[in-house]
């Protein structure tokens, strides 16, 4: 056999072997596992939507025992959601599974949530007569607008960071709003 032909054949077989090993070494997820992840992502997105809606309901409630009880239930629900979300995200990363379609869908859902929150605040602001209330909610609305623009401009890989930023913003709103409302009542009760 010709020496050049032998070297070329050996190199070709080596390249094919290395390519095959590389392809087979990458994690392959079963159809069931992919379906499980897709369903879990949808389930978590739905839960996050429900938490956001419940948050808006609680914020608009008058102070009292019922409001405090619902806040406590919501905090427990958020903690459970955050735990599950973190666990599933870690499992997905460990398995090397990324479903770009769901990430885009999640980005779109996050845009919808932020836009809905922004519109709720716009409605509140338009119904206020007191400038102090208008200023407070306008400040909150600016925070929402900043995050909304970030989400719209982001690429798919930033979704989990943006979702965490959204959740932190909602928690901060939940924490600050009752303090503001109490201070507002004290100032205007005089």
C-alpha positions, 0 to 999 in steps of 0.5 A: 500500500502507498504510504501517503494513502495509509497516512491519509486513511489513518488520519480520516479514521482518526478524525471520524473516531474523534468526531463520533466520540465527541458526539456520543459524549454529549449528553442526550436527553430522553424524550420523556426527560425533555417533556418533563423539563418543558412541562415543569417550565410551563408549570413554574411560569404559571405559578409565577404568574399566579404569584404576581396576580396575588401580589397585586391583589394583596397590595390593593387590600386594606390593612388587617389580619386577612391581609397579613395572613395572605402576605404570609401565605404568599411568602411561603408560596414564593419560597416554594416557587424559588426553591423549585425553580432553583432546583429545576434550573440546576437539573436542567444545567446539569443535564445540559438541556436548553430549550431556546423556544421555552426561554423565548416564551419565558422572555415574552411572558416576563415582558407581559408581566412587566407590561401588566404591572406597568399598566396597573400602576398607570391606572392607579396613578391616573386615579390618584388626586394626591401628588405624594401618591402619584410621585411614589407610584411614578417612581415604582413605574420607572423601575418597572420600565427600566427592567422592561427595557432590559428584558426586551433587549436581552438575549436568551441566556439572560432570562434567569437573571432577569427573572430573579431581578423581577422577583427581587423587584416585586419583593421590594415593592411588597416590602416598601409599599406597606411602609409607605402606606402607613407613613402616608396615613400618619402624615394625612391623619393629622 
